Amino acid sequence: MSNTKKLIAVVGATGHQGGAVVRALQASGQFKVRALTRNPAKHPQLADEVVLADLDRPQTLKAAFAGAHGVFLVTNFHEAGTDEHKQALAAVHAAKEAGVQHFIWSTLPNVETISGGKLDVPHFTDKANIDRIVREAGFAHHTFVIAPFFYQNLLGVMAPQKQADGALGWAMPLDPQKRVIHMGDITELGHIVVGAFTQPELAGQGEHLPLVGDFLSFNEVIATLNQQGHTFSFKQVPQELFAGWFPGAKEIAEMLAYFEAHTYLGGDSHDAITLANRVAGRQPTKFSAWARANFAIPAPA
């Protein structure tokens, strides 16, 4: 019976998004899963198949996509020297040549278009510009998923830091009263991807499906955490000051300015979120529930 299952190839299978997709596909029991990684020997048990794929070596993609019904693609802008456009182009061409029927691309909003060119957030816009390549490739089905602001960021790259007054918290160029951040638990992205692969009639004609567990202001984030026993603080700082604090801070500052002006998703996203949840067949986890499970409560003084 297992031989009749459609094969899905997942790029970036060891990362946040690809890993979530692999786990959700396996849990569904409906597909055969091929995990694609640059180091298959390190991850032999990752999926039904673990195959070498390197987006910077397009010759590896022919075998990686051979026989696949579907492909999930995510690229990693964080990695030094990454040309996401070149990588995505290679993946789309290889998938098309392999006869892939359903291509799912993890994208982000086009900040340049949404802001009328006033704001420059390349790691959003560069992904958005790849949408057209996917759309015009001529796959039988194609879907766009949109990752949110990861809840996990608040324990990782944007974890609270010790401030000048000794308190733990955040200092950022963002109005903490404005509700602008579409957030979510990135480990749940796979539910949307599985839903899209199983329901192409519902989500296979170029729909944009955002994962959104919550929509909050930073004050609401902090209030939620502090109600759970933390004592975090927030200080709004000028964009120019923040931009000089660490490598990459200028783009983060522009991103936060974009959030403040247009929200994370860039406009009215109610229908897209509703469709994404319908496709996933579930409501994503709220921030308060995720925080309770993942933010360690400090011991009493």
Secondary structure, DSSP 8 states (H G I E B T S, - for coil): -GGGSEEEEETTTTSHHHHHHHHHHHHHTSEEEEEEES-GGG-TTSSSEEEE--TT-GGGHHHHHTT-SEEEE---TTSTT--HHHHHHHHHHHHHHTT-SEEEEEE---HHHHTTTS---HHHHHHHTTHHHHHHT--SEEEEEE--EEGGGGGTTT--EE-TTS-EEEEESS-TTS--EEEE-GGGHHHHHHHHHH-HHHH-EEEEEE--SEEE-HHHHHHHHHHTT---EEEE--HHHHTTSSTTHHHHHHHHHHHHHH-TT-S--HHHHHHHHHHHTS----HHHHHHHHS------
